[in-house]
Every structure is written in structure tokens, then in C-alpha cells.
Amino acid sequence: MALGSFRGGVHPRPAKERTAGKPIEPAPRPAQVVIPLAQSLGAPAKPLVAAGERVKAGQKIGEAQGFVSVPVHASVSGKVVSVGQALNPLAVEGPAVTIAADPEDEWVELTPAGDLEELPPEAIRAAALNAGLVGLGGATFPSHVKLSPPPEKPVDTVIINGCECEPYLTADHRLMVERPNEVIFGLRAIRRAVGAARAVVAVEDNKPDAAEALAKAIPPGEAAGVEVRVLPTKYPQGAEKQLIYAVTGRKVPPGKLPMDVGVLVHNAGTAVALAEALRTGKPLVERVVTVTGSRVKEPKNLLVRIGTPVSALLDYCGLTGEAGKLVLGGPMMGLSQASAEVPVTKGTSGVLVLSPEEAQLPPEAPCIKCGRCVDVCPMSLLPLFLAKYAEHGLWDEAESGGALDCIECGSCSYVCPAKRRLVQEIRLAKQTIQANRKRAQAAAGK
Amino acid sequence: MSEQLLILTSSPHIFDGDTVDGIMRAVLVALIPSALAGLYFFGVHAAWLMLACMAAAVASEAAVQALRKKPITVRDGSALITGLLLALSLPPATPVGMGVLGSTVAIVLAKQLFGGLGTNPFNPALIGRAFLAAAFPVQLTTWNVLGGKLAQFGADALTSATPLKLWKMQHVTSSLGPLFFGNRLGSIGETSTLAILLGAAFLLARRVIDWRIPAAYLGTVALLSALLGQSPLFHLMAGGLMLGAFFMATDLVTSPVTRLGRWVFGIGAGLILVVIRLYGGLPEGVTYSILIMNGFTPLINRATTPRRFGEVKARA
């Protein structure tokens, strides 16, 4: 197998044509935003404001709690309506600040961090933390944590993930085409923060315009250290472990992190957000969201203030016909929603509205052991057996079969001719195994 | 939009268009050339036998499912494949009643008794054939021709044996032309290599079957027969090997799911076949070579489980 790809994967219909050519446009400022205080992996932020208070856009309204946590900022100026509980895209209620926007759109004073060439790594990390930066690909892991590898795990290669291998989504694509300088600037900042020698932007070969724009944006003096790598279009090319293998030939062992093989991966959107934080001091209060799907009248790439209700974006783009499913994220890994009243969060890369026909899960047939799930699994697992173990509650067998290595990309369920709910069963196995482990640890600790 | 009822499911939200029914339909389509060749060379009786076997397979599957109060799934086409494959593996003059019995045994004993589609360890059509060979050894080795193109060739074609029997008993190796086109004695669907290859090409192009099993199976037989001083082409085409390699050894349910496992499966079947043909009492060994490897499939799956992505070999 040639370097530049990975074993397995699938080729779903890209469905990007409706938005790939559409420039990013700012979404109308919403009348009200609901900003969840838990928008990253790790601890939720502690609220700093109370109902009735006036806040400015960019003002910190939630303080990070602990190292794996980030602050949260107001995305509009206006009056705090409430600090309470609200539904978030994970389908659970969590602490959130609701702000009624005023027409002024008044911002706090923003201060740039200074010249990148003179910034110490600590300052770059501090800027990421203060801006509330998280991985914008969807995982929402706090960026400053990733930028702080321990000294015994030196990072020599930084990769910007511009694959955007999920069908339908074009948010990163448009960012790379329209703001390549910031992608490259962010990449150089990340490289500086961790002291890596090599910096790579990885783009799938279905986005030649992005690759070209990025290549042009590399400053003349940096040509040796910064490169654009074009990878074959294949899902999940943008999965972290698969991407690292495709670019460097290194395999992240099960249960280990990219830094264990000397690599750090950040999403293209995160690089742009870091560039903004350093150059202008602007915190992460807006992001690009692709609004698309067969039921969206006018699909768009929108620059959206965090906390904007999804329904406001759908009103702006228009709907046609009956909606069957609302998905936040891409169709392979996105979360279906019960209501369009959920807010856009830092992790929302796309809003898909599918028809009732598309929304129905196809009927299940018995597994005929065709092995297609085995062929496509990018982690080299045997999904059909893992799912069978999960169906029968055989958690030990599922664990020894590698269930915890599953990256939940969904390629197995996608390709299954019997339409078995493979990744769904494996997810259940993962959750149960982890819950059992926690319980065993708690029992041992007593 | 907020008033509309939205469907909530766990990802993924899109699916490949291929279905189990589609795969079964593709296999049936791929068997059409062999069925037509059988009709052409062996006449109308062959057609009746094929239809009877398919009807018996569907009827017995529906009957078992009705008795078990399970949904009746004969529309998936898998029973039709079992019936047709069994008929294609039988001598052209096999009595229709015998075919019906074999087909019923294949479905009831080899498939439904284990729980139906996807759960049977052994290929049902081959179990049906093995049952008939044990129950009616004379009829299953008698090569009368009741009609069709071959009947026009006269007494010689009617009374002589299959190429493999001639080779085994009289040490005569048939010429390759009839072996390729099918104008020779043998089971209904096995004689025309050309027809089998047409169907196989379709299945390979549609990626319904994996090329590794037939490649390993046929390759092993060719290599070993050459090493043992036999004609590889003769052994590839003389018996039921082509039909078995492309349509029975590749049975998804009863063959391994890993790529390495498919190589092991094919090589194992090839070894067994050569041992039976060259050193055993039977002139043919396709049925048992595949059935024996079917038995090893769970073990092969276990032994050839790929190393997980990033997994380092544990030091002993």
C-alpha cells in the first residue's frame, strides 16, 4: 500500500457540489443566543455573569475550570437573559448563558499578541486558552492542552487537517480557499508552540483549489519547512490516526496519542481561529457552518455566531418540503437532533436537513458474513463479530476484539449490505466497557 | 420546522446502495449462462430438474419458516440460489424427485436447522449434493443424456464416462476444447467453463465475490497438478472445480471474512481436492474439499484476525 493513504475506508457520494463554490457569508446576527458553558471536552466553564447584566461581544462569560477546560465568550453584545440550563447538540441539558442581542454589536477591546517570530511558546498557548480555542473539527478538545506536549514527548511534525472527508461539508474547504494565509499562519504558530521542524497541511485531492491557494500562501522563506500534501479522497482520510499514517507513515498505537509518535494534528478551522486570536486577540465567538441537505432551499457556508439557534440558520437558508432528519455535523458521524432550537456550538461544522425518505434507516437483514465491514475498517477490526458480541452482551469478548480501538467512523455500517447497525452496537460496547472499568476502579479504590 | 417530527438515529445517516437481496440477485444472474449451457447440452430434462430444485428449495424454506412462526424470507433469493446450484451440480439424467429431495435436505438440514440465512456453517447446496451422493451413489455417478445437443453426438457420448472418470479409470486425458465449451459429459452446470467464467466475471466486476478464494483454489490445483506431472488445464476444467471455485467456495456465509483467511481457505480446498483426485477413490473432490474447508472457517477467521491498526506484536 502506497503511503498517502490508509487501509480500508469507503467512498460515499461527496454531495459537496451545492456549497463547494459558495463563498462564506456572515449569517444574520440572531436576536438571541444560547451559549452552553460546556463546549469542550473536559470540565464546563464557570459562569462569570448574572441575569440582567449587559455584556459586550468577545467578553468572557465563563471561566475555565481546571487544565482540560476553556473559557467561553459572549458572541453578541446585549443583555444576559438567564444563566441556567439549556438543551445542547449532545441531546442533554447543560449550563448555558442566554443573551438577548442588541443592535450595537459592541465589542470588547481586542489586543493582538504581537509578532509571531518573537512570541514564546507559552504566549501562543496562553492566547489559545484565552480565546477559548477548541478543536473545530467536531471533537472540541481544548487546543491549549494539545499545544502543551510534555518534554518527554517531543513533537517533530505538525499537521493541519484540511481533509474534510465527511460528505456534504465544505466549511473547511472554503476557509482554505478564502483565508489560506491564516491557515498557514496558524500552522506556523502551532509549529512554534511545540517546537516542531515539519509543518504539513493535508488536503484531499477533491479540493485542488484549496491546495493551490495554500501553496501560494506559504511565505517564501518558509518553503522548506511548510508543505501542502494532497491525499486521495477517501473517508475517513481526516481521522486523526489515519491522517498521521498517510502523512508520516507512523502508526499511533492503541490507547496512545499522536504526540506518542511525535505528531500533533489540528483542524484547518482551528488554525484560522488561532491566527485570529494571535493577530487580533479575537476569541472564538464565531465559526463557519455548512448548511445543506436535500431539504435546504439555498445551501450556504455561513459564518455563525456561537449560540445562534439552528432554526435561525434554517430560516435564513430556507427549507423546502417535509424535513425528516436534522443532523449537526456530517452524515457519517454527525448527531441527529430532536429540535432545531439547539444552538450552534464550537463543534458544529455542518447543519444537514434530510428528507423523510433519506432519514429512514434501511431495513435490517441477517448478516451474511460477506466481510465488507472487515475490508473497510480503517482500524483493521472485525466489526461483524464486535457487533455480535455487543448484541449478546459479551463485553469481555468485545474488549479483547478491540472494541475500544473503534474510532466510530461508521464505515462498517455504511457499507453493510444487510444494513446491520454495526458501529451503533460497537459504540454501546465501548460505553459499557468503559463504564464497567470505571466501576471496577471505584470498587478497588474503596 | 419545530413542529415537525424528526427522526432520531445514531450515525451514520447515509448508506451504500448494495443490499443482501441485490447480492443474491447478482449471483442468480451470474448463474444464467451456466443454466443455459446446461439446457443446450443436456436438453429439457435439465431445465425441469433446475426448476424443480429451485421450487423445492423455496417451498421448504417457506414451510420451515411458517412452522417456526418466523417471517418468510424466500424473497431474498438465497433459497433459489441453493436450488439452482444443487441442480447444476447434478448429473443431467438425475430423476426430478431426487433433485427435490436433495434440495429439501439442503434447505431444511443445512440451512434452516441452523437458523436460516447467514448462520449455516456448511454450504447448503453442497450438503444437498453430498446427501444425494451418499443416498443414491449409482444415480449420482450415471451419466445418461436424455436430450439436448449432446444426445445428437450418438452412442459414444451417451455411454462413455465423464472426463475425470475416464482419466481415473482408463488414464485418458480428454482434449481441452470440449472441456472449455462444455460439449462433454458431466454435471449440468459444470461442463461449460466458458459459461461459468462469464458469470464469474460479472460477480468479480460487481465485487460480489472476492477474487482471492478462486485464485487460491484454482492456483493451488494448477500448481500441484503440474508438480505431480498432470495437466493443470485438464484438472482445472475437467470436473466441477470451476463451478465450485467461483460459486460455492465463494459462498459468503460459509467462507472466511478476512483477506488472509480467504487465501488460506482457497489453498486448503485446493490441497484437499488434489489429494482426493490423485490419491483417493473418487474421481472428483470439489464437494468435499469445500465442505471440509467450510468446517475450518471459524477457526480460520480466528487465526487470521488482522493486527489492529497501530498494534505492536506482543513480545513472547
Chai-1 contact restraints between the chains, C-beta under 6 A:
chainA,res_idxA,chainB,res_idxB,connection_type,confidence,min_distance_angstrom,max_distance_angstrom,comment,restraint_id
A,P12,B,I14,contact,1.0,0.0,6.0,A-B,restraint_1
A,K251,B,G310,contact,1.0,0.0,6.0,A-B,restraint_2
A,V252,B,G310,contact,1.0,0.0,6.0,A-B,restraint_3
A,P253,B,G310,contact,1.0,0.0,6.0,A-B,restraint_4
A,P254,B,R308,contact,1.0,0.0,6.0,A-B,restraint_5
A,P254,B,G310,contact,1.0,0.0,6.0,A-B,restraint_6
A,P254,B,E311,contact,1.0,0.0,6.0,A-B,restraint_7
A,L314,B,M1,contact,1.0,0.0,6.0,A-B,restraint_8
A,A323,B,M1,contact,1.0,0.0,6.0,A-B,restraint_9
A,A323,B,Q4,contact,1.0,0.0,6.0,A-B,restraint_10
A,G324,B,I7,contact,1.0,0.0,6.0,A-B,restraint_11
A,K325,B,L6,contact,1.0,0.0,6.0,A-B,restraint_12
A,K325,B,I7,contact,1.0,0.0,6.0,A-B,restraint_13
A,L326,B,L6,contact,1.0,0.0,6.0,A-B,restraint_14
A,V327,B,H13,contact,1.0,0.0,6.0,A-B,restraint_15
A,P331,B,H13,contact,1.0,0.0,6.0,A-B,restraint_16
A,P331,B,I14,contact,1.0,0.0,6.0,A-B,restraint_17
A,M332,B,P12,contact,1.0,0.0,6.0,A-B,restraint_18
A,M333,B,S11,contact,1.0,0.0,6.0,A-B,restraint_19
A,G334,B,S11,contact,1.0,0.0,6.0,A-B,restraint_20
A,S336,B,L8,contact,1.0,0.0,6.0,A-B,restraint_21
A,S336,B,T9,contact,1.0,0.0,6.0,A-B,restraint_22
A,A338,B,L6,contact,1.0,0.0,6.0,A-B,restraint_23
A,A338,B,L8,contact,1.0,0.0,6.0,A-B,restraint_24
A,A340,B,M1,contact,1.0,0.0,6.0,A-B,restraint_25
A,A340,B,S2,contact,1.0,0.0,6.0,A-B,restraint_26
A,A359,B,I7,contact,1.0,0.0,6.0,A-B,restraint_27
A,L361,B,T9,contact,1.0,0.0,6.0,A-B,restraint_28
A,P362,B,F15,contact,1.0,0.0,6.0,A-B,restraint_29
A,A365,B,V20,contact,1.0,0.0,6.0,A-B,restraint_30
A,P366,B,L117,contact,1.0,0.0,6.0,A-B,restraint_31
A,P366,B,G118,contact,1.0,0.0,6.0,A-B,restraint_32
A,C367,B,G118,contact,1.0,0.0,6.0,A-B,restraint_33
A,I368,B,V20,contact,1.0,0.0,6.0,A-B,restraint_34
A,I368,B,G118,contact,1.0,0.0,6.0,A-B,restraint_35
A,I368,B,L252,contact,1.0,0.0,6.0,A-B,restraint_36
A,I368,B,V253,contact,1.0,0.0,6.0,A-B,restraint_37
A,K369,B,L252,contact,1.0,0.0,6.0,A-B,restraint_38
A,K369,B,V253,contact,1.0,0.0,6.0,A-B,restraint_39
A,K369,B,V257,contact,1.0,0.0,6.0,A-B,restraint_40
A,C370,B,L252,contact,1.0,0.0,6.0,A-B,restraint_41
A,G371,B,V257,contact,1.0,0.0,6.0,A-B,restraint_42
A,V374,B,V257,contact,1.0,0.0,6.0,A-B,restraint_43
A,V374,B,T258,contact,1.0,0.0,6.0,A-B,restraint_44
A,M379,B,F309,contact,1.0,0.0,6.0,A-B,restraint_45
A,S380,B,P306,contact,1.0,0.0,6.0,A-B,restraint_46
A,S380,B,R308,contact,1.0,0.0,6.0,A-B,restraint_47
A,S380,B,F309,contact,1.0,0.0,6.0,A-B,restraint_48
A,G402,B,R308,contact,1.0,0.0,6.0,A-B,restraint_49
A,D405,B,R308,contact,1.0,0.0,6.0,A-B,restraint_50
A,G410,B,S11,contact,1.0,0.0,6.0,A-B,restraint_51
A,G410,B,P12,contact,1.0,0.0,6.0,A-B,restraint_52
A,S413,B,P12,contact,1.0,0.0,6.0,A-B,restraint_53
A,Y414,B,P12,contact,1.0,0.0,6.0,A-B,restraint_54
A,Y414,B,F15,contact,1.0,0.0,6.0,A-B,restraint_55
A,Y414,B,D16,contact,1.0,0.0,6.0,A-B,restraint_56
A,V415,B,D16,contact,1.0,0.0,6.0,A-B,restraint_57
A,P417,B,D18,contact,1.0,0.0,6.0,A-B,restraint_58
A,P417,B,T19,contact,1.0,0.0,6.0,A-B,restraint_59
A,P417,B,V20,contact,1.0,0.0,6.0,A-B,restraint_60
A,P417,B,I23,contact,1.0,0.0,6.0,A-B,restraint_61
A,A418,B,V20,contact,1.0,0.0,6.0,A-B,restraint_62
A,Q424,B,S10,contact,1.0,0.0,6.0,A-B,restraint_63
